[in-house]
Amino acid sequence: MTDIKLTQYSHGAGCGCKISPAVLDSMLHSDLPKANYPNLLVGNESKDDAAVYDLGDGTCIVSTTDFFMPIVDDAFTFGAIASVNAISDVYAMGGEPFMAIAILGWPINKIAPEVAKQVLEGSRKVCAEAGIPLAGGHSIDCPEPVFGLAVSGKLKRENLKRNDTAREGSLLYLTKPIGIGITTTAQKKGIVQESHLKKAVDTMLTLNKVGADFGKLNYVSAMTDVTGFGLLGHLTEVCEGSNLSAEIEFDRIPKFDFLQDYLQQKSTPGGTQRNWDSYGNKISALTDTQRMILADPQTSGGLLVCVDATHQQEFEVFAKSKGLELTSFGRLVKKADKAVIVK
């Protein structure tokens, strides 16, 4: 059982499995009459991280689901990362999770059920860390291993953070470094250094709990998490939803410092090109290196936070009190020809 390498049983990895933004848009389009649900505060329209429903008493329910194929070989770690990633959607809305349900697809004739048990154990550990029960779930016999969670959370309506409510002049922060897709692709190719893989895994295993704290800050105007569409994809969603553009400085963006070595060895996930094909026309001219890093699909990535510039110092001090050393890498500006301008 210890010799099982889960990434060899799947055609994709982590959030790199996501359907591209352009294809997803075409799938979500409906010709049916639009139903009106006044209490549904966040649905499909804003391409946000989770659905939010107002109970009418000032409390909102946050509902989300996320699942994918193995991003690492170890079963326990795969279950843990998939769970951190799914729970993150609640934190990204400024909410607090209170329950999770497991989603498991398993190739019973290829991989022993004892390995699936380890996946579930990894999930239980993360759910316990988040202070929530793994309360049930559903499983199917599946050609490739798949795991994730459906997560329920809650928040006060005034603490809701959307991805389409950013304000002009806001500073941009990212709570985790990017480069996960490049690193895990290097693992699949057998060229990754163990120290580099450990950094990536530790990053993916870190819960975005701080999102619930950021939700209480009225000078945080918008928030989302950075996952399969890459930093540029999720930032573009913020810009388009808020009718703004972003100016960002490549050198100030948090990223792993070892990515160039793997890029030279063609360690780029397929999702990078799919991402770029979907939104590249909305981005300013980039070098190949910038494109491969900024469109790199992230799994269990960090929070992208929009902060009023007048509260910069206050926010950075607050983040430091939560164990995060954050520096702004850009700002939101009046809408321009491109959604994101990279300097």
N, C-alpha and C positions, 0 to 999 in steps of 0.2 A: 504493500500500500504506500510506503514511503517513496517508491520509485515512480509513482504516478506524476506526470507533468501535465497539469490541466490545460496549459496554453496550447499543447499539441492537439487537443481535441476540438478546437474551435477555429473558425475561419477569421474571426475578429478578436478584438481584445478590449474589455472595459467599455468606456464611453465612445471609443473609436468605432463601435458597432452601430452607433446611431445613424439613422437615415439622414441624409444631407438636408440642410435647411431648405433648399429649393424644392426638392422632392417632397419633403414634409408639408410645405405650404400647399402643394397641389393636392396632396392626400386629404388635408384638413378642410379644403374648400367644400362647401355644401350648397346645393341648389334648393334645398328645402327651406321653407319659411323659417325665419329666425324666431325661436321661442323667447319669451320674455320672463326672466326670473329676477325680480328686483333685489332679492337678497344675495344673489351671486355677485360678489364684488369683483372677483377675478376669475375669468374663464379662459377660453382659448384665444380670445382676441389679442391680448397683449403678449402672447408667447412667453408668459411668466413661468416661474418655477413650480407653482402649485396652484390649485384652485382654492378659493377662499369664500366661505359662506357666512353671512351675517345672521346670527341667531335672533337678532332683534333686541337684545338686552345689553348691547355694548361688547359682547363676546363673539368672536369669529372662530369657526372651525377651518383648519387648513388641511387639505387632503392632497396626497401626492403618491405616485408610484415610480419606481426606477429599478431596472434590472438589466443585466448584461452577461456576456460570456467572460470566461476567466481572463483577468488582467495579470495574474501571477500564477505560478505553478502550484504553490502550496494551498491545499484546500481550506484550511482554517483561515489563512490570511485572505484568500479570495472572498470567503463569506463575510469577513470583517470589513474589508474594503467596500464591497457592494452595499453593506449596511450603512457605513459612514456616508457613502455617496447618496443613498436614498434619503436618509434623515436630513441631509444638508438642505434639501429643498424646503423643509419647514423652517430651518434657521434663516434661510435666505429671504423669507418673507417677514422676518422679525418675530417668528413664532417659537413656541416651545412644544416639542413632541410629547405625546402622552401614550401612544400605543403603536405597535407595528404588526403587520401580517406578512408572512414569508411567501415568496413566489419561487418555486423550484421546478426547473426542467432538467431531467437527468437521463443520460443514455444507459439504461439499466444493464443492457447486454455488453457494454464496453467498459464501464467503470463500476466497481463494487459499491453497493449502498453504504458501506462503512466510510467511504470517502465523502459521500454526500452528508453523512452525519457530522463530519469534521467541518464542512461548510456551514452547517446549521450551528455548530458550537461556536464558530467564529462570529456568527451573527448574534448569538445570545450574549457573548462577551461585550460586544459593542452596544447592544441595546441596554445592557446593565450599566455600562459606562454613561449612557445618555439618560439613565434613570427611567426607562420605559420597559414594559413587558413585550416579549415576542409572543403574541397572544394566540397565534394560530397560523394558518396558511393554506396553500394549495400546491399540489405537485402533479407533474405529468411525465410520462416517458417521452424523451425528447432526443433527437439525433445529436445534439451538442449540449454540454452543460450550460445551464442558465440559472442565475440566482439574483434575487433582489428583494425589495420590500415595498409594501403599500404602507404608508405612514400617515397617521392622524396627529394633528397638532392643534394648538389654540393660541389666540392672542387677543388683546384688547384692540378694538377697531382703530383707535388713534395710533397704535403702534405698528400698523400694517405698513410694510415696505414693498412697493411694487418696482418693476423694472422700467416703467414708462412715466415716472413722475419726477425725473431729475430736473434740476433747475440750472439755468445758464450761470456760468461762473463757478459751478461746483468743482471741487478737486476730486481726482480719482485715486483710489487706493485698492490694492490687492493683497489679501491676507496670506496667500501661499505662492511660492514660486511656480512658474510654468516650465514645461518640458517633460511632463509625465509620458506623453505618447511616444516621444523620441526615445526615452529611456527604456520603456517597456518593450518597444519594438527591438531595441538592441538586445534585450533579454531573449526575445523569441528567436533572434538571429544567432544567439550564442556568443555575442561579443561584449556583453555588458560587464563592467567591473562591479564586483560585489558591493563595494563601498558606495558606488553611484546608485545601484539598485536599492540599497538600504535607505538612502536619502529619499528616493522616490516613494518607496513603500511607507516609510515613516510619515511622509507628507500626506499620502492617501489615507492613512489610518487616523489622522488628526480630525476630530470632530469640529465642525464650525459652530460650536456652542455660542461663540461670541456674537453671532447674528441675533440671538434673542436679546442680548444687551444693547447692540446697535439699534434694535427696533425701538428702544425706549428713548433714543436721542432725536429730538425734533429737528436738529440741523443735519441729519442724514436724510436726504430727499429721495433716494432710490437705492436699491440693492438687488443683486442677483448673484448666483454662483457661476463659476466658470467651469464648464464641463466639455461635452463632446464637440461643440461648435468652435472651440478655441477662444482665446481672449478677444480676437477681432470679431468673431461671430456674436458673442454675448454683448460686447460693447456696442456693436452695430444695432442690436435689438434695443438697447437702452437709448441710443441716439435717435433712432427712427420713432420709437414710441414716445419720446419726449420732444420731438421736433427740434433736435439740436445736432451739433457735430462735436467731435472730440479731437483735441490736439494732444498727442502723447509723445513722450520721449523714450525711444527704444532702450537707451542705455540705463534708464531709471526703472524699467519694468522688472519686478522680481522674477528671476529665472535661475535655473541651475547653471553653475559655472563650467560644466563639463560638456555641454551640448554640442559644441563645434566638432569635437572628435568623432561623435557618432554621425553627425550630418555628413562629414567627409566620407564615412563608410556607408552612405545611402540608407541610414537607419531612420526612415521617415514613414510613419503609418499611412495607409491608403486614405484614411479619413482626412488627412491634411489637404490633399488635392481636391477631394469632394467638397470640403469646406470652402476652399478658395474658389472653386468653380461656381459656388452658390452666391458668394458675396464679394469676390475680388474686385468687381467693377465699382464697388462703393468705397474702396480704400485707395489712398494715395499711392504713388509709385513706391515699391519696396525692393530691396535687394533679395536675392534668393534666400539668404540666411534669415532675414527678417520675416519673410513670408512663411518659411518652414517652422519658425518658432512661434509666431503670433497666430497662425492658423492651426497649430498643433492641438489635436483633441486631448483634453484633460479628463482624467477620471478622478472623482472625489477632489476636485480643485477648490481653490479658495473663493472667498467672497469678494465681489467687485462692489465697492462702496463709494457712493457719491456724497460728498461732504461740502456744506456751505463754506466758502473760503474764509469767511470771517471767524469761523470756529476751528481753523486748522490746528492751532496749538492745543486747544482744549481737547480736540478729538485725538490727537497723537498722544497726549498725556493719558487720556482715558484708555486708549488701546494698549499703552505700555503697562497700565495697571492690570490688564488682562493677559499680560505676557507676550504682547505683540509689538515689535519695533517696526512701525509703518512709516513709509515716506511716499508722498504723492508722486505719481508718474505722468500726470497730465491733468487737463481740465476740460470742462464742457463749454462750448462756445456757441454763438449764433449759428444757425443752420447754414452750411456751405454746400458746395457742389459735391463734396465727398463726405460720407458719414464719419470717417476716421482719417485724420491726417497724422502720419507718422514722421517724426523728426529724428 
